[in-house]
C-alpha cells in the first residue's frame, strides 16, 4: 500500500502554521517535501511531528539555527524518535539553563547601575576608572561576567 502524502494546506492546518511557514522551514533545511508529477509539494505524515518539535523548541527560545543543527544530528533527516527526543531535550535543557542564569543575572543587575546615570561614581558597578576593563575585552564585560 502506497504511503499517503499530504498537501501543504492540510499539513499547515494540522500544525497550526501558515503554508508560507512550511516553505520557510523547508528553505531553512528543517523539513523536506517531495514533488508530485505536477511539481507540487507533498509531505510525509511524519513532517507534522518535526514541525511540532520545531514549534516547541521555538517556544523555548531556541533559534531556528540551533534547531537545524540539532536536527542535523539525526540520520537521513528522519523524524526524532522518543529516544532521540530525550537526547535533544537534554542538549536544549543545558542551553536553557545557561540562558536562565544569564537572564537572572541581567534581571538582578537592573536594580543596580546599568547605564542608569546614577551619578554615584563611588558605588556604581560600571564605573571604569582609567579604562581598566579594556584588558578584559570588548563589550559589556561586567554584564557578561554576571551572566555566565
N, C-alpha and C positions, 0 to 999 in steps of 0.2 A: 504494500500500500504506500502510495506516494505521500510524502510529508506535505502538510498544508502550509502554504506560505501566506503571510498576511500583508495586506496593502498598508501603506504608510498611515492613512487616515484611521484605520482600525487600531494600529499599534499606538498612535498618538492618543486616541481617545481612551484606550485601556490604561495607558501610562499617565494620563493627565498632563501631557505636554503638547505643544504645537507641532505640526508636521515640520515646520522650519527648525525646531529643536532637534528632530531626528536627523535632518540634513546636516545641521551644525555638529552634532555628536559624531556623525559619520565622517564629516570633513576633518574633525579633530582626531579620528582614528579610535574612538571609543566604542563604536558599534560598526557593524558592516551589514550590507544587504547584498542580495543577488539581483539580477535583472531578468525579466521575462522576455519573450520573443519580441514584444513591443518596446523593449528598453525601459520598462517601468520598474521601479524599485519594488522588491518583495523582501519581507523579513521572516526569518525563522522565529518560531514562538519563543525560544529562549532569549531573544533580544529583550523581551519585556523584563526578565529578571535582571539583565545587565543594566537596563535603564533604571530600574528600581534601586539598584546598588549605586548608580551614579547620582541619583537624586538624594538618596540617604547620605552619601558622602558630602555632597554639596551642602546639605542642611547642617552638617557638622563643621562647615567652614573649610573643607578640603578643596583645594583648587582642582580645576579640570586637568591641569598638567600633572599634579600628584596622582589623581585618579588614573590617568593614562599610564603613568609609569608603573603604578601598582598592577593594573590590569595586564600590562605587557609581560608581567612575570608568569602569566598563565599561558600554557601551550596552545597554539593554534587559535588564539582569540576566543577560546571557549568560555562559556558562562561559568562563574565560580560555583564550586560545589560547597556543601556545608563545611567541609574541612578547609577548603580554600578561604571561605569567608572568615573562619576563626583566625587564620593566619593574617589575612588582610586587616581584620578588625584590630588585632594586636599591634600591627605596624601603625595604624592610624591612631590607636589609643596613645601610643608613645608620643606621636606628633601633637595630639590634642593636649596631653599632659604638659608638654613644653609650652604650648600656646596659653594654657590656663595659667601657668606660672608667670608668663610674660604679661598677660592681661592683669593678673593680680598685682604684679609689681607696678604696672602702669597706673592702675586704679589707686594704689596706695601712694604713689608719688604725686597724684593730682592734688592732694591736700597740702603738699609741700610747695616748693617753688619750681614750677616747670615753665620757665619763661614768663613768670607772672608779673614781674616788675615790682616786687615787694619792697624794694629799696633797702633791704637788710643785708648788707654785704658781710656781716659777721655770721649770720645764721643761714644764709642762702646756700643750699647744697650745690647750686650750679655756678657759684662764684669761682672763677678760674684765674686766680692771680698769676700774672706773668705767663699765661697760656700754658700752664703745666700739663694740661690734658692733651696737648698736641702730640706728645710722645705716645699716647695710648691709641692713636689712630683717628681717622676722620669720623664725623657724625656725632650723634648724641651718645658719647661713650658712657657717661654716667647712667643714662637711662638704659642703655644696652646692658650694662653690668647688672642693674637691678632686675632686668627681665630674664636673665639666664639662670 
